[in-house]
């Protein structure tokens, strides 16, 4: 058996330590690329986590009327002003109402709890 220096005289302890060192080098050779790949994947994911997804086509901004008009732009339930409802342009009569019992004795059922608009009369 030949040791790393090229001599043919190697005792059992020297051979064992050489194989141990060789296995450590092989382990590091496999470990470093794995760590690099994991680090790259983690950093790549962080870069894209900071970018918000683009809005979906077909959805309307403030479509559920979660942003209410300012109280000064309301006369009872009627919205006054062309741009009073955030992210909308109003033409004609538009009321800002909530679901449930309404004045006049009727019940307005809406699919989600919260406000909605009623256009026209």
Secondary structure by P-SEA (a helix, b strand, c coil): cccccccccccaaaaaaaaaaaaaaaaaaaaaaaaaaaaaaaaaaaaaaaccccccccccccccccccccccccccccccccccccccccccbbbbccccccccbbbbbccccbbbbbccc
